[in-house]
Amino acid sequence: MFSHLFFTALPLFGLVFIGYSLGKFSLFNDTEAKVFSKLVAIVVVPAFGIKIIGNFNYEFINWKLYFSYLLAQGIIYFTAFIISKKVFKRENPECIIIGMTASFGNHLFFLYPILLVEFTSKDIVPIETVIAADFITVGLSVCALDFTTQQKKEIKKVISKQIKNPAFIGLALGLIIYHSSLNLPESTNKLVDFICASGVPLTLLAMGILLSYKTDKTQIQLSILITFLKLFGYLIVLTLIVWLFGIPFTDAKTTLMLAATPIGVMGLVFASIYNLKTDAVVRSGIMTYVVALFLIPFVGSIF
């Protein structure tokens, strides 16, 4: 499994290096990198809703296991938020981004393709459940960002703004296609696939460009916090919850491996859109990718 992960991660590191070089030689700047992230949020995230939720498979779904994962995700999210707020004295919007980054993993492009080869459909469904349900948690985080970044706290304005919330748009489009059993034309499916395929390259290039800029000591400390919570804290908390709920570790194996994945892209994407600090996010990205190369095979072997 290590070789699978290594060769999966190699092109990802390559894209980050290309982005880093573009930034270091001043071919792209941080503003242009944020344009990449904005494209991912506005165009790619809704497309993923069509692709993932529209084709979701409810067979073999284990709700008890999913809610165990959701509970662990919530614990890590709010732990990261509280530490960022109380210890590092960050503003609420930045704390939300740190919470998102510490609790959302790169399941779709880092782990999922490998599990498709290594495991049966029954073992993969828990991962598909998390991927689909993350549209709700990401959407709620974006809603919280809309509220906390407003100068005047107008609830009606925040609610009306959710019409343009990319995660909710993706969720709505996916549910419409799923429940209507609508068969999209092949050309439309190809378009959706093209859009989805652009998400990771755009985000990793943006990460590399932003990584080329110097940062301060606090952001480095925050990146270490994110890395610890995302990989080790998450895994410990989820393992305890699975044990307390009496779920067999053999059933929870792929879900526990999911807890050991590197950070996802949503923290960086929405930090860029809301003009928040991205330094800790991009540095924790590199750290978690390196550690996850060894941690995921280890988790897969012990469970």
N, C-alpha and C positions, 0 to 999 in steps of 0.2 A: 504493500500500500504506500510505503514511503516513496517508491519510485514514481507511482502514479501522481502523488501529491507534488513531488519535485518537478515533474515535467508539466504539470498543470500550472504550477506557480511560476515557472521559468519565464514564459511570455508575459506574465503579469509584472514581474520585476523588470523585464525588458522595457515595457511601456512606461513604467515609472522612471526608469533611467533616461529614456528618450525625452520625457517631459522635463526631467531635471536638467538635462543638457540644453533644452530649448530655453529654460528659464535662466540658466547660468550664463548662456551666451547672449542673453537679452533679445532673443528672437520672439519670445512671448513674455508677457508680464502677468502679474496676479489678477488684474482686471479681466484680461482675456481668458485666463484659466477659469474664472468664475462664470464666464459665458458658457464654457463647456458644461459646467455643473448645472447651470440653469436649463440648458437643453435637455439634460438627463431628467431633471425634475418635471419639466413641462411636457416633454414629448415621450420620453422613454418609459417613465413610471406608469402612465395610463396604458401604454402598449403592453406592458407586462401584465396588467390586470386582465386584458383581453386574452393573452396567451395562457396565463396560469389559472386564473379563476374560471375562465370560460371553458377550460378543459379539465377541471378538477375532478378527481376520482374519489368518491366518498367510501368506496369499498375498503374494508379492513380498518376504518378509522377508529382510533383509540382515544376517546375524549378525555379519559382520566389521565392518560399520558400527556396529551396536549395541554391540559390545564395545569399539570405539574410544570411543564416547560414555561407556560405563561406566568405562573406564580414566581418561578425563579427569575424570569425576565423582568418582572415588576420589581422584585427585591433588588436586583442589580441596578436597574434604572434609577430607582429612588435613592439607593445608597450612593451612586455616583453623583446624583443631583445634590444630595445633602452635604457630602464631603466637599464638592465644588463650591457650594454656597457658604458653608460654615468655616471650612478650613482655608480655602483659597480665595474667599470673598469675591466670587465671580457674580455677575448679574444673572438674573433668572433666564434670559434667552440662551446665554452661553452654557448655563447649567443644564438646560434641556438638551442642547446639542451633545454635551458630554454624556448625559444619560442615554441618549439614543446610540451614541457610538459605543458605549460600554455594553449595551444590551442587545444590539442587532448584529447578527453575524453574516458573513458572506457565504450563505448556504447555497445560493443558486449557481454560482460560477466556480466555487472552490471545492465544495464537498459533493453536491448533488450529482454531477457527471460521473464521479467515481463510484458512488453508491449504486448508480444505475447498472454498473458492470459487476459490482461485488456482491450485491444483495438482491433478495426477491422483492416482488411488488409489495408484499405485506410489510416488509421492513422499511420500504421507501415511503409509504403513505404518511407516516408521522412527519417526515420532512416536508412533504407536499402540503400537509395541513398547516405547518408553521409558516411556510412561504406564503400561502394564501391568506392566512389570518394576520400576517404582518402588515397587510394593507390597512387594517383597522388601527393597529397600534401606531403605525407611521402617520396615518391621517389624524389621529388624536394629538400626536406630538406637533404636527404642523398647525393644528388648531390652537394649541397652547402657545406656540411661537407667535401666531397672529395676535393673540391676546396680550402677551407680555411685551411685545414690541410696539404696541400702540401707546401713544402719549395719553390719549383719553380712553379709558377702559369702557368701551361701548360694546356690550354683549351682542346686541342686535347686529352691529356692523361686523363683528367677528363671525357670527352665524351665517350671515349673508355672503361673507367672503369665502365660505367653504364650498360654494358652487365652483370655485376655481381651484380647490384643493386637489393636487394631482393624485394623491393616494385614494381619495374618495371617488374621483372620476374613474380611476382604474378599477376600483371595487365595483362601482355601479355598472360600468361597461361589461365587466366580466360576469356579473350576476345576471344581467340582461341576456347575454349570449348563452349562459349555462341554462337558465330556466326556460328560455324560449326554444332551446335545442336548435338554435340557428346555425346553419351550415354556411360559413363564410366562403366566398369564392376563393379559389386557389391564389389568385393575384393578390387578394386582400391579406391572406395568410402569409404570403411571401413578404408583403410590405411590413406587416407586424413583426415578422422574424428579422427583417433587415433593421428595423428600428431598435428592437431589443438587443440585437448583436452589437449595436453601436454604444450601448450604455457603459460597459466596462472599459473599452478603450478610451472613451471621452473622460471618464472619471479618473482613470489611472494617469492619463496624461496631465490632467488638472492637478492631481496629487503630486506628480513629479515636479511640475512648474512651481507649485507653492512650496514644495520641500526645498527648493533652491534658495529660498529667502531665509535669512537669519531670524532667530527667535529669541525670546527671553527665558530665564531660568524657570519661571512659573509655568510656562507652556510645556517645557520639558518634563517638569514634575507631574503635570496633568496627563501627559502622554504615558508616563509610567503608571499612573493611577488607572487610566483606561485599560492599559495592557493587562495589568494584574486582575482587575475586575472582570474583563471580558473573557480571559482564558482560565484563570485559576479560581477566582471567586465564583464565577458562573458555574463551573464544573462541580465545585464542592457543594454549592447550594442545591443544584439540581440533583446531584447524587443523594443528598440527605432527604430531599423531598420524595424522590422515587422510592427510597428505602422506607420512609415513614408511611407512604401510601400503599405499601405492599405490592408494588409493581415489580414483576420479575426483571432482573437486569438484562436478561436475554431479549426481552421485548423492548427494553428501553435503550438498547445498545446504540442504534443509529441516532437517537435523540441526544444521548450523552455525547456522542461524537460531534453532533451539531453545536453543542455548548462550547466545544473546543475550537471552533472555526475563528478565523481572523475577523476583524471588524468589517461591517458592511459599508456600503457607499452612502447611505442616507444621511449620516451625520455631516459628511463633507458637502454633499449636495445642498442641503438646506442651510448649512452654515454660510455657504457662499451666497445663496439667494437673499438671506436676511442680513448680509454684511456683518457677520460675526467672525470672531477669531477662528481660523482653521489650523493654526500651527500644531496644536496638540493632537488634532484628528489625523493629520497627514503623518506625523511622526509615530503615532500609535499604530497606524496602518502598516508601516514597515516592520515595526517590532512584532506585531501579532502575526504577520505573514511568516516571519522567520520561525517563531516559536511554534506555531501551529503545524509546521512541517513535521515536527517531532512529536507534538502532543497528540494529534489526531490518531496516528498509528498506535501510540501507546494506549490510548483510551480504547481503541478497537480491539487491542490484544488482551487487555485485562478484563474486559466485560464479555 
